[in-house]
Amino acid sequence: MRVAIAGGHGQIALRLERLLSARGDNVVGIIRRAEQAADLRAAGARPVVCDLEKASVADVAAHLSGVDAVVFAAGAGPASGASRKDTVDRAAAVLFADAAEAAGVPRYLMISGKGVGTEPPAGTDPVFAVYLKAKAEADADLRARAGLAWTILKPGPLTDEPATGRVTLAESTPHGDVSRDDVALVLRALLDEPGAAGRTLELVGGVTPVADAVRAPLR
Ligand SMILES: NC(=O)c1ccc[n+]([C@@H]2O[C@H](COP(=O)([O-])OP(=O)(O)OC[C@H]3O[C@@H](n4cnc5c(N)ncnc54)[C@H](OP(=O)(O)O)[C@@H]3O)[C@@H](O)[C@H]2O)c1
């Protein structure tokens, strides 16, 4: 399988690149800083330098030729202000979907977040509220696209604990966190599960093996 990952130097992205390249997939990681290229090569991915806040749809589509699936793993990050929540978490995700459609990529996996699409509680940090709104708009844009077999994955708070290989994955889950290792395992499994298209799934730690969890919501 040929997979392109937006935000290819992200913490989840690097984990997913290692998993996919280890099984022989052809993986492209889209980064905005050339100095990150060596880390992608070490993870088994081919780096492509393309700033998703500056590129055109045609620029990005040119990198997606022949790709079977894309994963949006980019994010402005916790240190960024409100404006980059809009330019990365919303606009770059929309651009990436436009480019995927233009290039004829059939599948799009979005890393969203648990809590995205719900009203933030009173007292929510204003920049975090902008982030939630940007992610919700990106998710809504994706849901409206008939031309992509999309899946929106909404993990709880991310940790750097080692993989357990066991999760809870459902349209609605209890509160809980989940390791980036386990998110990467779920993304890999979702790439192999076309029946997950059109689904929005929350993800937290749990007891169900990933392979079963990815199939279970589809029964
Ligand atoms: N933190 C949480 O608890 C949590 C919970 C649920 C969901 N999420 C979502 O999960 C996503 C992935 O998590 P993570 O920990 O893997 O994130 P991460 O390590 O912050 O990775 C995000 C990546 O996006 C890249 N990026 C930013 N702007 C870009 C641009 N213009 N063009 C190309 N790439 C760009 C960043 O590159 P640079 O190094 O160049 O900035 C970085 O490598 C988050 O962004 C968030 O939306 C997070």
The ligand as an ORCA input file, in Angstrom:
! r2SCAN-3c Opt
* xyz 0 1
  N      -2.213     16.191     22.278
  C      -3.320     15.500     22.491
  O      -3.595     15.080     23.633
  C      -4.244     15.198     21.349
  C      -5.411     14.509     21.612
  C      -6.224     14.153     20.539
  C      -5.880     14.491     19.228
  N      -4.742     15.193     19.004
  C      -4.412     15.499     17.587
  O      -3.414     14.597     17.173
  C      -2.533     15.287     16.282
  C      -1.241     14.524     16.172
  O      -0.633     14.426     17.459
  P       0.956     14.397     17.605
  O       1.258     14.336     19.052
  O       1.522     13.386     16.669
  O       1.297     15.886     17.035
  P       2.688     16.596     16.801
  O       3.813     15.762     17.291
  O       2.534     18.006     17.295
  O       2.800     16.617     15.197
  C       2.206     17.553     14.395
  C       3.075     17.703     13.159
  O       2.427     18.605     12.241
  C       3.475     19.279     11.575
  N       3.046     20.509     10.912
  C       2.656     21.670     11.498
  N       2.440     22.595     10.565
  C       2.711     22.024      9.366
  C       2.677     22.492      8.028
  N       2.330     23.752      7.740
  N       3.009     21.645      7.027
  C       3.375     20.366      7.300
  N       3.427     19.862      8.562
  C       3.103     20.693      9.579
  C       4.453     19.589     12.678
  O       5.712     19.899     12.112
  P       6.726     21.007     12.725
  O       7.706     20.239     13.553
  O       7.331     21.621     11.501
  O       5.887     21.988     13.528
  C       4.465     18.279     13.457
  O       5.468     17.409     12.968
  C      -2.430     16.666     16.935
  O      -1.968     17.644     16.078
  C      -3.867     16.907     17.354
  O      -4.601     17.526     16.331
  C      -3.919     15.534     20.028
*
